[in-house]
Amino acid sequence: MHFTERMDRLGTETAFTAAARARALEATGRDVIHLEVGEPDFDTPPNVRAAAARAIEAGFTHYGPAMGMPVLREAIAADASARKGFPVEPSQVVVTPGGKPVMSYAITALIGSGDEAIIPDPGFPIYASMTRFVGGTPVSLPIRQADGFGFDTERLAALITPRTRLIVLNSPANPTGGVLTRAEIERVAELAIANDLAVLTDEIYGRIVYEGEHISIASLPGMAERTIVLDGFSKAYAMTGWRLGFGIVPPAAVDVFERLVINSVSCVSTFSQIAAAEALTGPQDSVDAMVREFRARRDLIVDGLNAIPGIRCLRPSGAFYVFPDVSSTGMTGGEFAERALTEAGVSVLGGTAFGDEGRDHVRMSYANSQPRIAEALERLRSVAAAVHA
């Protein structure tokens, strides 16, 4: 077979590769602590699982509407209108198998050959990968620990050129756990309006916030008509395996997204959409309990990492990741991650999996139990100490 040159531009998500490598090591008998994959270690809430079972028995096993079942689109619109602070009509909602299709559709629809998209660096790797795949150029917006994992808004302004078509935001952020301030988001809105740019805002971690507030840029004046909101059920409701995401798109983009859905995935499974509607409209105590536990784990891992010589770690305000700087150990993030796995049996990700700005960092997911996190910290202490032994 002869593959097209665009396949050379399509990257991957290193977390899956690292997890597979860690499982291979486990298969040899090694005990490995998994801090690499961004997946809640909680079960999907029981009321959601029960709703899916009832839906299957009721015959919801056939094709559904391309944009999603009315019951779910209505539930998403009502929930988003209340939580995100701007009015959403069910007709603006597109239900997708996970959040990645919303990224893919937005970038495919908005970026042409030679166009530019400004993306966070470090940031979720699929933003840059899909931009390159469609023939565009990803332009990195540095996100640095020195800035509290926010960004310099004037640097953003300087990156905008006549070829810029899209700004990508992610707050709370993967991999840093940073939450953008209202001032930062307001400045992005000013720049988007002044330069007639679209915004893709990835809000998949919007329910997992410990300090501050989650602000959707679509709620600011003049932004709803130029913003695509990405969200879903994987993180807040521990539904990663259900593959349920959604987008909220301006009315002008509805037909574009519907055609992209029809040409790619047809629709999302109907019984799982019934379950997702229950997730939004049913009790929220499972979400609240999960966030409380994540907060306790965050404090455990941050305090533990900062007690290890050579590691500096900010306390994230959202999501369930830390992104410590390990450069004072004498290692890059990639070198630290390699030794953590092979010498200590702790699987983490080197920071360059998320962009060049991550060279001195590693990403750790604290979606693991507190005892396992405590054990991982002890093992990582030995890795840092071994460099100076």
SULHUFEN-V673665 format. One record per pair of residues at least 4 apart in sequence whose C-alpha atoms are under 6 Angstrom apart, sorted by the first residue. I is the first residue (numbers start at 0). J is the second residue. Records with the same first field share a line. If there is no record, write none. Layout:
# SULHUFEN-V673665
I = J + J
This chain:
# SULHUFEN-V673665
5 = 132
8 = 131 + 132
9 = 128 + 132
10 = 128
14 = 35 + 36
25 = 29 + 30
31 = 344 + 345
32 = 345
33 = 346
34 = 346 + 347 + 363 + 364
35 = 346 + 347 + 348 + 363 + 364
37 = 364
39 = 237 + 366
40 = 366
43 = 237 + 238
47 = 274 + 277 + 278
50 = 274
51 = 270 + 271 + 274
54 = 59 + 270
55 = 59 + 270
59 = 269 + 270
63 = 269
64 = 68
65 = 265 + 266
66 = 93 + 94
67 = 94
69 = 73
71 = 276
72 = 89 + 92
73 = 89
74 = 276
75 = 79
76 = 80 + 87 + 88 + 89
79 = 83
80 = 84 + 85 + 86 + 87
83 = 215
84 = 218
85 = 218
91 = 247 + 248
92 = 246 + 247
93 = 245 + 246
94 = 244 + 245
95 = 243 + 244 + 245
96 = 242 + 243 + 244 + 267
97 = 242 + 243 + 244
98 = 244
100 = 104
101 = 105 + 246
103 = 107
104 = 108
106 = 110
110 = 114
111 = 135
112 = 134 + 135
113 = 135
114 = 135 + 162
115 = 135 + 136 + 137 + 162 + 163 + 164
116 = 137 + 138 + 163 + 164 + 165 + 166
117 = 137 + 138 + 139 + 166
118 = 139 + 140 + 167
119 = 139 + 140
120 = 139 + 140 + 141 + 142 + 354 + 356
121 = 353 + 354 + 356 + 357
122 = 353
123 = 353
124 = 353
125 = 129
127 = 137
130 = 135
131 = 135 + 136
142 = 148 + 149 + 150
143 = 148
144 = 148
148 = 177
159 = 163
164 = 196
165 = 196 + 197 + 198
166 = 198
167 = 198 + 199 + 200
168 = 200
169 = 200 + 201
170 = 178 + 179
171 = 176 + 177 + 178 + 204 + 317 + 318
172 = 176 + 177
175 = 321 + 322
176 = 315 + 317 + 318 + 320
177 = 315 + 316
178 = 316
181 = 185
190 = 194
191 = 195 + 196
197 = 225 + 226
198 = 226
199 = 226 + 227
200 = 228
201 = 229
202 = 229 + 230
203 = 230 + 231
204 = 318
207 = 290 + 317 + 318
208 = 316 + 317
209 = 316 + 317
210 = 316
217 = 222 + 223 + 226
222 = 226
224 = 249
227 = 247 + 248
228 = 246 + 247
229 = 246
230 = 244 + 245
231 = 243 + 244 + 245
232 = 236 + 238 + 243
233 = 237 + 238 + 239
260 = 264 + 265
261 = 265
277 = 281
293 = 297
297 = 301
298 = 302
300 = 304
305 = 310 + 311 + 312
307 = 380
309 = 327 + 328
310 = 324 + 325
311 = 323 + 324
312 = 323
319 = 364 + 365
320 = 363 + 364
321 = 362 + 363
322 = 361 + 362
323 = 360 + 361
324 = 359 + 360
325 = 359 + 360
326 = 330 + 331 + 359
328 = 383
330 = 334 + 335
331 = 359
332 = 349 + 350 + 358 + 359 + 360 + 361
333 = 349
335 = 339
336 = 347 + 348 + 349
338 = 342
339 = 343 + 345
340 = 344 + 345 + 346
343 = 378
347 = 363
348 = 361 + 362
349 = 361
350 = 357 + 358 + 360 + 361
351 = 355 + 357 + 358
381 = 385
